[in-house]
């Protein structure tokens, strides 16, 4: 038997460490060569790590949420026989990156342990119910409540013994009621001390009925739930860090304008009715088309700010970030050269990138390099939003929910008439270090004009 220490591989792009987001094995498990053992997250993407050998897991680097440096021990595996030389060479080469280490860890036979070897690790403790994986969302349903929580929900005092003789409170024993009334009250979760008898000081079924009738709108409105702690790891931690850095470093301001999308929606319906094999258009690719046609006159919007170097880069191409909700959290895949794509090409790319982000198959280059971001909650968009900028970009645009309202419109004869129109608010948040309020307002007004005259979207610049 040989103990093989598998070191954290160098996954490139200057990455110095990665975060453990999900273990697929535990101590004592047998693993096969090329079997996925753990998912590691870098600033760029989540990368699955595969075992280079077949054997038994003896030790793991840490828990979900812990950071592991490149070249540090990731997992120790007990191997039957010798480890292939090519595996040893590759593993020892990467160990040079480990903090305080100058060479890789050589395999050592278990039959003759030396003082430098680590003792057999103790079995890992069973995972705590409060632990979460990267696939879990903050706020998912709790497990079934315990008996104690059920008792709390029924209004019982869980600090007292639960045996039959002591289950009734002192106040219950002072109340005059028949066994049948007491049993019914207990089944209903009613404290008899809170029920006022109608006559004679003895509680009857009619008193319970009256109590229920009076309190029906107030009792049992929601089940008591226990507190729950969840470790913030993986994508959720990345989001927390990025949002905190954005709000801490960027002086945000937001501007909201109402846009009439009646004509745009009518044109979209006609295009979809005659699309043939083309993908179905939502309003998003049409909005992106309008943004790309408006940006050349407002280059300060399509920019990135390196605040450490003090340099603002105004980009000619539009690499549009598309905020996408996934089970792991909010991700922002990037539509490269959005200005060069027509609405149908944009619709196809939106579907492809959204699916890749949700399935975890998006490539590293598809998750970085954005110059401007669009974020939309679709039907949940609300009246207005104040989105947070995706640093180091300097602006983010948020279309909101489309609603129908009566509006005064020209009647063609010099007067006005009331007509049902489709309206949508467009929000934009900007970095006030780079974008002035006048620039943001002018950009949105130009965007509004283009959206409300949608035939211009399909014309050449």
N, C-alpha and C positions, 0 to 999 in steps of 0.2 A: 504494500500500500504506500502511496505517495501523497503528501499534502501539496496541492498546487494553489498558490495565491494568484488569483486573477486580478490584475491591476486595472484601474479605470483607464480605458483606451483614450488616446488623443483623437478627438473627433473633429479637429481642424478649426479653421476660422479664428485662431487665436483664443479659443476657449480655455480658461484656466481651471474651471470647476463646473460641476453640474449638480442638479438637485434630484434626489430620489423622489419620484412621484408615485410609483406603484411597483411593489414586489410581486413577481409571479411564482416565486418559490419561497420556502422557509427552511430553517435549519432542520436537517434530517431528511429532506426530500432528495430523491434521486433525479438527476438531470442528465439529459442526453446532449451530445455534441450538437451545436447550432440551435439548441432550444432557447427561447427567450426567457431570461431570468429576471430582468428589471427594466423599467422605463426611466430614462434619465432626461431631465429637461435642462436645456441651455437657454441663453437669451434669444436664440433663433428658433428652436424647434424641440419637439420631444423625440428622443432617439431610443429605440429598443436595444438593449445589450443582450448578446447571445453568448452562451457558454462555449468556450473553445474546446472543452473536453467533456467526457462522460464520467460521472461519478456521483458522490454523495455530498450534499452541502453541509459544511461544518461551521461556517461563520459568515455573517453578512456585515456590510459596512455600517449600517445604521438603519434608522426608521424613515418612513416616508416624511419628506420635508427637510431631511438633513442634506448638507452639501458635501460632495466628495471631490477632492482635487484630482486633476489628471495625474495618473501615475500612482495614486494611492490605492490601497487594498479595496477591492469592491466585493469580492466573495472568495472564501477559501473552500476548495473542493477536494475531497478525498478520492484519489484516482487509483484504479487497479492497474498495476504495472507502471511503466514509465510514460512521462509526458513527451509527446513528439518534440524534436529539437526545434522545428520551425515555430511551434507555439511558444516554447520557452524563449527563443530569441526575440520574437515580437513583444512578448510580455515584459521581458527584462529591459528592452529598449525604451518602452514607455515609462518604466519605473524611474528613470532619471528625472522625470518632471515632478516627482513626489517631493513635498516640502521636507527638507532636512535629509534627503536620501540621495546617494550618489550612484546607486546601482539597483538592479531589479532583485526580486526575492527569488532565490533558487529553491527548487523543490527539496524537501527533506523527508527521508523515509520514516514512517511511523514506528518501525521496529527499534530504532536507536535514537531516541530524542536527545537533543543537546540542550544545555542550559539556555541557549539563545532562542529556542523554540517556544512558542506560546502554548500554554496548557490547553487541553480540550475545552472548547467553549461550552458554557451551560446552555441548555435549550432555551430558545427565545420564549419570552412570556406570551401568553395568548393575547391576541389583539384586543384592545379596549373597545367597547361599543362606541366610544366617542370619536374613535379614529375615523378618518374619511380618506377616500382616494380621489385622484384627480378627476375621475369620471363623475363624482358626486357633486351636486350643486348645493350651494348654501341655501338652507331653508327647505330641504326635502322633508317628507313626512317622517315623524318619529316612529320607533317601534311601538308595539302595543303597550299601553301604560301598565305598570305593575299593580298588584293588588292594593298596595298602599295608595297609589294614585286613584284607583277606583274608589277607595274609601273616602279620599279627600273630595272627589267629585260628588259623592253622595252626602257630603256634609258631616262625615264621621270624624272623630278625633283619633288619629292614628298613633298618638303618643300613649294611649291606654292599651292594656292587654286586649287581645281579640277573641279570647275564649268566650263561650256562651254566657257564663256567669257574670263576666265583667263587661260584656259588649254594650250593655245599656248604660247610658250616662246617668249621673246622679239625678239630674232633672227629670229624666224619663221615669225613674222609679217613684218620684213624688207625684206623678200625674195619675189620676184615676182613669183607667181605660180597661176594657176587656182584652183578653189575649188576642182575639180576632182583630180588634182595632189596632193593637200594638204591632201585630204581624203585618197588617196592611201598611201601616205607617213606615215600618222598617223596609218593606219591599219598595215603597215609593221614595225612600230616602228623606222622610219627613221627621224632623225633631219634634217630638210631642210637646216639648216645653214651649214651642213657638205657636202652638195651636190653642186658640181661645175657645173653651167650651161654651155652647149656647145656653145651657141651663144645668143646674144641679152640680156643677163642678166636675162632672164625668164626661170624658170625651166619647163621642159616638161617630159612626160613619158619616153622618151628615156634617159634622164639624170638619172632618177631613175633606169632604167634597167642597165645602165652603172655602177652606184654606187653599185647595188646589185651584178653585175658580178665581180666587183673588190674586194668587201668585203665579198663574199659568204663564204670564208674559215675562216673568223674571227668573224663574227657576230652570235650571238645565239648559241655559242659553248656549253654553259652550263647555266642552269637557276640559277639566283641569289638566294641564300638561306639565311635565317636569322640565326643568332647565336642561339645556343641551350645550355642550362645548364641542367645537370642531376646530381642529388644527388647520390653520390657513397655509396651504402648501400649493405647489405646482402652479398651474395657470392662474388660480385665484390669487396667489401671492404675487405673481408677476403683474397682474392687473392692479393690485393694491399699490405696489411700488411705483408703477408707471403713472397711475393717476395722482398719487401723492406728489411725485416729482413734477408733474405737469402743473398742478395747482400751486405748488410751492414756488416754482421758478417763473411761471408765465402769468403776467397780469392780464387776465381774461376780460373781455367785454363781449356782450351779445347784442345782436340786432335781429328783430323779427318783423317780417312784412307779410301781408295777406296777398295771395295771388289767385286770380280767377283761372281755374284749369278746365273750365267747361269745354272750350274749343279743343284743348289738348286731349281731353278724354274722348271727345267725339272722333278726333283723328286717330287716336289709338285703337278705338273700336273698329274703324274702317280698315286700318292696317292689319289688325288681327283677323278680320273676316276674309282677307285676301292674302294671307301670309304663305299659303302653300306648305312647304317643308320647313319654313323658317320657324324659329322658336317663338312662343307667344310673348308678346311685349307686355311688361308691367310699366308703370309710370317711371320707374327708376332709370332704365336706359335712356328714356327720352329726357329726363332731367339731367343725366350725365352729359348727354349730347349738348344740351343748352349750356351747361357749365363750361364745357370745353370750348364752345364758340364764344363765350363771354370773356374767358380768362386772358386772351392776348391783350386786351385793353387794360387789364388789371393784374400785371405781373407780380405785384406785391402779395397777392393772395396765394399764388402757386409757388410757394417758397419754403425754404428750410433755414432755420437760424441756429448757427453754431455759437452759443452764447459764451463759451470758453475762449474761442478764437476771435469773437466779435465780428463774424462774417455772416451776411445774409446771401444765400444763393437763390436767385430767381430762375426757376427752371423753365426751359422752353417746352419740353414734353410734359404731358400730364400723366403721372403715374398715380392713379386714383386708388386710395385705400377704401375698402368697403367693409365697414364694421359688421361682423357676422356673429350672431349668438350661437354658441355650441354648448354641448353638455359640460365641457371643461371650462367654459367662461367665454368672454367676449374676445374674438380674434379679428384681425384686420388683414385679410389677404389683399394683394395689390393688383389692380388691372393695369398692366403695362401699356403705355402709349395709348391711353383712352381716346386722345384727340384724333387718332388715325382710324378709329373704328366707327362703323355705322350702328344705328340702334339695334339691329338684329345680331350683329357681331358682339355688341356689348351684352345683350341679353344672354347669349350663349356663354360668354365668359363669366358673367355673374353667376349663372347656374353651376358652371364647372368649379369655380373657386369656392363657392359656398359649400358645395358637396365635399370638396377636398378638405376644407377647414373642419367641417363637422365630422368627417370620417378620420381625421388625423393624418391624411396622406398629402397635405400641401407641402411643397418643397420649400426649403429655406429661402431661396431667392424670391418665392412668391409671397413671403411674409415680411418683406422689408423693402426699403427704398421708396416709400410713398412720398408724394409731394403735397397732397391734399386728400382729406378724408370726407366721405359722405356716410352719415349714420342715419338709419331709418328704422322705426319700430312698426312700420306698416300700419295696419288698422288700429294698433294700440298707440299710435303716435302722439295723441293728446293735442291740445290746442296750441301749445308752444313748448319748446325745449331749449335748454341752455347747455349744449354738449361741451364736453371737456376736450381740449385740443390734444391730438396725438403727437406729442413732442418727438422730434424737433420741428415738426411742421408748424405753420403759423396760423392755420385756419381750419375749421371743420364746419360742414354744412349739414343741416338736419331738416329734411322735409317732414312735415307733420301730417296728421290725419286729414283726409278730404271730407268735407261736410257740405250739405246742401242748405242754402239759405235764400230767402227772397231778397232780391236786390233791385234797385232802380237802374234801368238800362235805357239807352236812347231808343225811341220808337220809330226813328227814321223820318219823322215829320217835325223835328225841332222840339219835341217834348220827351217825356219819359214814360215808361211803363214798368210795372213790377213783374219780375221774371225769376223763376227758380234757377239758381246758378250753383256750380260746384266750386268751392273755395278751399284753399289750402294755405296754411302759414308756412313760410320758409324761415328757419332760424340759421344764423351764422354766429359762431364764436371766433374771435380773433385775438392774436397776440398784440397787445397795445404797444409793445416795444417796436414792432415792425409795421403794423397796419393801423392807420388812423381811422377814427370813426367815420369820417367823410368818405374815405376810400371804400370801407365795408358797405356803407349805405348806397353809394353809387353803384357798386358791383351788384348788389341785390336788386336795385331798381332796373339795371340793364338786363339782368337775368329775368326779372318779372316781365319786362317788355317782350323778350324773346319767347317766353313760355306762353304768354297770352296771344302771341301771333305765331302759332306752331308751324305754319307752312314754311317759315324761315329755317326751321330745324333741318329740313330735308334739302335745302338749297345749298349751293356751293358758297364758301365764304366770300 
